[in-house]
Amino acid sequence: MRFVLRVAICSPMYAQLIELWDYHGWAIVACGFAVLATIAIFADRRRAKRHRIDDVGFMPWTGITVFAMLATLVAAILEIKLG
């Protein structure tokens, strides 16, 4: 199936992305969740230092940070074990 996709697309960049995903899929997922955790940390810090205390947001940045860090840890462990 992947060979058919590689021939159909005929893009060397696409073939490199498929090969990269085959060997380092969980590492890519871990990096994505690490970026999400970093964004959530900065957003939570910005929310905590707001000037108008009555302006509450609707995003649970602390929960997103915890989830993203746990997902990063799980994906990194899977990359080490399966990699």
Disulfide bonds with the S-S distance in Angstrom:
none
